[in-house]
Amino acid sequence: MKTSLSTVIAAAALIAAAFGAPAVAQDKVNLPNLSYRTGPFAATGIPLMNGQRDYMTMLNERDGGANGVMLDYNECETGYNTEKGVECYQKTKAAGGIVTQPWSTGITLQVLPKSNVDKIPVLAPGYGFSAMQDGKTFQWAFNPPSSYWDGASMILGNISGGNLDNLKGKKIVLLHLDHPYGKEPIPLLEALAAKHGFTLLPIPVGLKEMQNQSAQWLQIRRERPDFVLMWGWGAMNAGAITEAVKTKYPMNQFVGIWWSGHDGDLKLVGDAGKGYRSVSWSLPNSDAPVMKDIKKYVVDAGKSLINTGEGEFDSVFYQRGVLISMMLAEGVKAAQDHFDTKVVNAEQLRWGLENLKLDESKLKELGAEGMIPPFSTSCANHTGHAGAWMLEWDGKKFVKVSELLTADRADIDALVATKAKEYADANQPWPVNEECKP
């Protein structure tokens, strides 16, 4: 998906018009997002950002924001570049942002050490450093509703029929972006390979190789793995899926993490992509009450940036963006209630994100029942471990093909304890919340 300069300028103008200074002074909270509508990852970034933006717009239009406070969602474009991401972090912090949404594991790792000093919560839903689940060590970082290690565990559980010992003697390729995001599942996969007797073969894809992966797929053809797991993003996903079809790799042995389940990538191959699966902690449902309200108050009202002709509204990534902003808005509301204030600050929002309770009744109240598994966060648990479903491409769209999957906590929690301590030791002095109990 290519994005013209004029389209980006028009989008920026509409964002500024919708979220610029109001004509009448009004209470608001500044909720910035480090977006990436340009660059090699724009195809995935655009629907996610549009979903996030439209949920906030819907709350402002329908409810007057959160408890009478307007939600000032604004974007700082990074192009998924780590250096630009750090610049955007500094810029949004200076402008009074009470949260940072890095949107890149690389940017997340750069701003993570700053969080304890600047006291600004880092919200990284479904991405970032998996050990951030440890709220005792990472007091200001949140990665609900599931981490990459959760995702890796759920994928292996699914392809093994629920018993990882069934993978003994098998060969599994990890086709991954050669970037902190793509490398994130490797420590857990290596530990599980040693424990259960399967062979793990990581195959990296460089940023300049994303659209031409002939070398990687030549290696895959030579290795003849039992499964290929994909930690891909943006142009890498489309390149990998196209190569898999070209080399006739069995699609029912090709499984991606949630960021490798983008409708647009599979539409490039259509029926030839049937059988490809992606684990997902979100399930699109355009008939859900929340989606109907977004259509009424935002899309039909001409306040959205989505391309209605391409089915973006119904896509996995657009609706996942909606759910991400829902988490943030609920964090704001929880903080408002707890501190009995309308305009919450960064420290109060941190408490709100640490006390999210998106149970079945709350999700029904929000009009998102069945779109995301119920979960809650706590002082010690900044992820929530919501579980996920396996989605499968049927030639036209992704459909749910599994019951709710859950991760094996024992192996993950042990690795989290090790990696969290390693991180704290390497970044001394690193404050740890000793009062936080599991």
GIPEUR-V229663 format. One record per backbone hydrogen bond with DSSP energy under -0.5 kcal/mol. CO is the residue of the C=O (numbers start at 1). NH is the residue of the N-H. E is the energy in kcal/mol with one decimal. If there is no record, write none. Layout:
BEGIN
co:CO nh:NH e:E
co:CO nh:NH e:E
END
This chain:
BEGIN
co:2 nh:4 e:-0.5
co:4 nh:8 e:-2.0
co:5 nh:9 e:-2.7
co:6 nh:10 e:-2.5
co:7 nh:11 e:-2.5
co:8 nh:12 e:-2.7
co:9 nh:13 e:-2.3
co:10 nh:14 e:-2.2
co:11 nh:15 e:-2.6
co:12 nh:16 e:-2.5
co:13 nh:17 e:-2.3
co:14 nh:18 e:-2.4
co:15 nh:19 e:-2.5
co:16 nh:20 e:-1.3
co:27 nh:70 e:-2.2
co:29 nh:31 e:-0.8
co:29 nh:72 e:-2.7
co:30 nh:32 e:-0.6
co:30 nh:98 e:-2.4
co:31 nh:74 e:-1.0
co:33 nh:35 e:-1.4
co:33 nh:76 e:-2.3
co:35 nh:78 e:-3.2
co:35 nh:79 e:-0.7
co:39 nh:42 e:-1.7
co:40 nh:235 e:-1.5
co:41 nh:44 e:-1.0
co:41 nh:45 e:-2.4
co:42 nh:46 e:-2.9
co:43 nh:47 e:-0.5
co:44 nh:48 e:-1.2
co:45 nh:49 e:-2.8
co:46 nh:50 e:-2.6
co:47 nh:51 e:-2.2
co:48 nh:52 e:-2.2
co:49 nh:53 e:-2.9
co:50 nh:54 e:-2.6
co:51 nh:55 e:-1.8
co:52 nh:56 e:-1.7
co:53 nh:57 e:-2.4
co:54 nh:58 e:-2.4
co:55 nh:59 e:-2.2
co:56 nh:60 e:-2.2
co:57 nh:61 e:-2.8
co:58 nh:62 e:-3.3
co:59 nh:63 e:-2.2
co:59 nh:64 e:-0.6
co:59 nh:65 e:-2.2
co:60 nh:64 e:-0.8
co:65 nh:67 e:-0.6
co:66 nh:69 e:-1.3
co:68 nh:70 e:-0.5
co:69 nh:66 e:-3.0
co:70 nh:29 e:-2.1
co:70 nh:72 e:-0.9
co:71 nh:73 e:-1.8
co:72 nh:31 e:-1.9
co:74 nh:33 e:-2.1
co:76 nh:35 e:-0.6
co:78 nh:81 e:-1.8
co:81 nh:85 e:-2.4
co:82 nh:86 e:-2.1
co:83 nh:87 e:-1.8
co:84 nh:88 e:-2.6
co:85 nh:89 e:-2.2
co:86 nh:90 e:-2.2
co:87 nh:91 e:-2.3
co:88 nh:92 e:-3.0
co:89 nh:93 e:-2.2
co:90 nh:94 e:-2.2
co:91 nh:95 e:-1.3
co:92 nh:97 e:-2.7
co:93 nh:96 e:-1.6
co:98 nh:121 e:-0.6
co:100 nh:102 e:-0.6
co:100 nh:123 e:-2.6
co:101 nh:34 e:-1.9
co:104 nh:108 e:-3.0
co:105 nh:109 e:-2.4
co:106 nh:110 e:-1.1
co:107 nh:111 e:-2.3
co:108 nh:112 e:-2.0
co:109 nh:113 e:-0.6
co:111 nh:114 e:-0.7
co:111 nh:115 e:-1.0
co:112 nh:115 e:-1.0
co:112 nh:116 e:-0.6
co:114 nh:118 e:-3.3
co:115 nh:119 e:-1.9
co:115 nh:120 e:-0.6
co:121 nh:100 e:-2.2
co:121 nh:123 e:-0.6
co:122 nh:124 e:-0.6
co:122 nh:142 e:-2.7
co:124 nh:127 e:-1.9
co:129 nh:132 e:-2.2
co:130 nh:133 e:-1.6
co:131 nh:134 e:-2.1
co:133 nh:135 e:-1.4
co:133 nh:382 e:-2.3
co:134 nh:137 e:-0.6
co:134 nh:138 e:-3.1
co:136 nh:433 e:-2.7
co:137 nh:139 e:-0.9
co:138 nh:141 e:-1.0
co:140 nh:122 e:-3.4
co:142 nh:124 e:-3.2
co:144 nh:126 e:-0.7
co:145 nh:386 e:-3.2
co:147 nh:151 e:-2.4
co:148 nh:152 e:-2.6
co:149 nh:153 e:-2.2
co:150 nh:154 e:-2.5
co:151 nh:155 e:-2.5
co:152 nh:156 e:-2.3
co:153 nh:157 e:-2.3
co:154 nh:158 e:-2.1
co:155 nh:159 e:-2.6
co:156 nh:160 e:-1.4
co:157 nh:162 e:-2.8
co:158 nh:161 e:-1.2
co:160 nh:163 e:-0.7
co:163 nh:166 e:-2.4
co:164 nh:167 e:-1.8
co:165 nh:168 e:-1.5
co:167 nh:170 e:-2.4
co:170 nh:199 e:-3.0
co:171 nh:226 e:-2.2
co:171 nh:227 e:-1.4
co:172 nh:201 e:-2.7
co:173 nh:175 e:-0.7
co:173 nh:229 e:-3.3
co:174 nh:176 e:-0.8
co:174 nh:203 e:-3.1
co:175 nh:231 e:-2.5
co:176 nh:205 e:-2.3
co:177 nh:179 e:-2.4
co:179 nh:183 e:-1.8
co:180 nh:184 e:-1.0
co:181 nh:184 e:-0.9
co:183 nh:186 e:-1.3
co:185 nh:189 e:-2.5
co:186 nh:190 e:-2.8
co:187 nh:191 e:-1.8
co:188 nh:192 e:-2.6
co:189 nh:193 e:-2.3
co:190 nh:194 e:-2.1
co:191 nh:195 e:-1.9
co:192 nh:196 e:-2.6
co:193 nh:197 e:-1.4
co:193 nh:198 e:-0.9
co:197 nh:169 e:-3.0
co:199 nh:172 e:-3.3
co:199 nh:201 e:-0.5
co:200 nh:202 e:-0.5
co:201 nh:174 e:-2.0
co:203 nh:176 e:-2.0
co:205 nh:178 e:-2.7
co:206 nh:209 e:-1.7
co:206 nh:210 e:-0.6
co:209 nh:212 e:-1.3
co:213 nh:217 e:-2.5
co:214 nh:218 e:-1.7
co:215 nh:219 e:-1.8
co:216 nh:220 e:-2.2
co:217 nh:221 e:-2.2
co:218 nh:222 e:-1.9
co:219 nh:223 e:-2.7
co:220 nh:224 e:-2.1
co:220 nh:225 e:-0.5
co:227 nh:173 e:-2.5
co:228 nh:255 e:-2.6
co:229 nh:175 e:-2.8
co:229 nh:231 e:-0.5
co:230 nh:232 e:-0.5
co:230 nh:257 e:-2.3
co:231 nh:177 e:-2.2
co:233 nh:236 e:-1.9
co:234 nh:237 e:-1.0
co:234 nh:238 e:-1.1
co:235 nh:239 e:-2.2
co:236 nh:240 e:-2.6
co:237 nh:241 e:-2.7
co:238 nh:242 e:-2.2
co:239 nh:243 e:-2.0
co:240 nh:244 e:-2.6
co:241 nh:245 e:-2.0
co:242 nh:246 e:-2.2
co:243 nh:247 e:-2.6
co:244 nh:249 e:-2.5
co:245 nh:248 e:-0.9
co:250 nh:253 e:-1.9
co:251 nh:254 e:-1.6
co:253 nh:228 e:-2.7
co:253 nh:255 e:-0.5
co:254 nh:277 e:-1.9
co:255 nh:230 e:-2.3
co:256 nh:279 e:-2.2
co:257 nh:260 e:-2.5
co:258 nh:261 e:-0.9
co:261 nh:263 e:-0.5
co:262 nh:265 e:-0.9
co:262 nh:266 e:-1.3
co:263 nh:267 e:-2.1
co:264 nh:268 e:-0.7
co:265 nh:268 e:-0.5
co:266 nh:269 e:-1.3
co:266 nh:270 e:-1.9
co:269 nh:272 e:-1.8
co:270 nh:273 e:-1.8
co:271 nh:274 e:-1.8
co:273 nh:276 e:-2.1
co:276 nh:393 e:-2.7
co:277 nh:256 e:-2.6
co:278 nh:391 e:-2.8
co:280 nh:389 e:-3.2
co:281 nh:373 e:-0.5
co:285 nh:288 e:-1.8
co:288 nh:291 e:-0.5
co:288 nh:292 e:-2.1
co:289 nh:293 e:-2.0
co:290 nh:294 e:-1.9
co:291 nh:295 e:-2.2
co:292 nh:296 e:-2.3
co:293 nh:297 e:-3.1
co:294 nh:298 e:-1.9
co:294 nh:299 e:-2.1
co:295 nh:300 e:-3.4
co:298 nh:303 e:-2.9
co:298 nh:304 e:-0.6
co:299 nh:302 e:-1.8
co:306 nh:308 e:-1.0
co:307 nh:310 e:-1.5
co:307 nh:312 e:-1.1
co:308 nh:311 e:-0.9
co:311 nh:314 e:-0.8
co:312 nh:315 e:-1.6
co:315 nh:319 e:-1.9
co:316 nh:320 e:-1.8
co:317 nh:321 e:-2.2
co:318 nh:322 e:-1.6
co:319 nh:323 e:-1.7
co:320 nh:324 e:-2.0
co:321 nh:325 e:-2.0
co:322 nh:326 e:-1.7
co:323 nh:327 e:-2.0
co:324 nh:328 e:-1.7
co:325 nh:329 e:-2.8
co:326 nh:330 e:-2.4
co:327 nh:331 e:-1.8
co:328 nh:332 e:-2.0
co:329 nh:333 e:-2.3
co:330 nh:334 e:-2.4
co:331 nh:335 e:-1.9
co:332 nh:336 e:-2.4
co:333 nh:337 e:-2.5
co:334 nh:338 e:-2.3
co:335 nh:339 e:-2.6
co:336 nh:340 e:-0.8
co:336 nh:341 e:-1.5
co:342 nh:344 e:-1.1
co:345 nh:349 e:-2.4
co:346 nh:350 e:-2.1
co:347 nh:351 e:-1.4
co:348 nh:352 e:-2.0
co:349 nh:353 e:-2.7
co:350 nh:354 e:-1.4
co:351 nh:355 e:-0.6
co:352 nh:355 e:-0.9
co:353 nh:356 e:-0.7
co:356 nh:377 e:-1.9
co:357 nh:359 e:-1.1
co:358 nh:375 e:-1.6
co:359 nh:363 e:-2.7
co:360 nh:364 e:-2.1
co:361 nh:365 e:-2.1
co:362 nh:366 e:-2.2
co:363 nh:368 e:-2.9
co:363 nh:369 e:-0.5
co:364 nh:367 e:-0.9
co:367 nh:290 e:-2.1
co:368 nh:371 e:-2.1
co:368 nh:372 e:-0.5
co:371 nh:283 e:-2.5
co:375 nh:358 e:-2.1
co:380 nh:135 e:-1.8
co:380 nh:382 e:-0.7
co:381 nh:378 e:-2.6
co:382 nh:143 e:-1.5
co:383 nh:145 e:-0.6
co:388 nh:405 e:-3.9
co:389 nh:280 e:-3.1
co:389 nh:391 e:-0.6
co:390 nh:401 e:-3.1
co:390 nh:402 e:-0.5
co:391 nh:278 e:-2.5
co:392 nh:399 e:-2.4
co:393 nh:275 e:-2.0
co:397 nh:394 e:-2.7
co:399 nh:392 e:-3.0
co:405 nh:388 e:-1.7
co:407 nh:409 e:-0.9
co:408 nh:412 e:-1.3
co:409 nh:413 e:-3.4
co:410 nh:414 e:-1.6
co:411 nh:415 e:-1.7
co:412 nh:416 e:-2.8
co:413 nh:417 e:-2.3
co:414 nh:418 e:-1.6
co:415 nh:419 e:-2.9
co:416 nh:420 e:-2.9
co:417 nh:421 e:-1.6
co:418 nh:422 e:-2.2
co:419 nh:423 e:-2.2
co:420 nh:424 e:-2.5
co:421 nh:425 e:-2.8
co:422 nh:426 e:-2.0
co:423 nh:427 e:-1.0
co:424 nh:427 e:-0.5
co:425 nh:428 e:-0.8
co:429 nh:431 e:-0.5
co:432 nh:434 e:-1.5
co:433 nh:436 e:-1.5
co:435 nh:437 e:-0.6
END
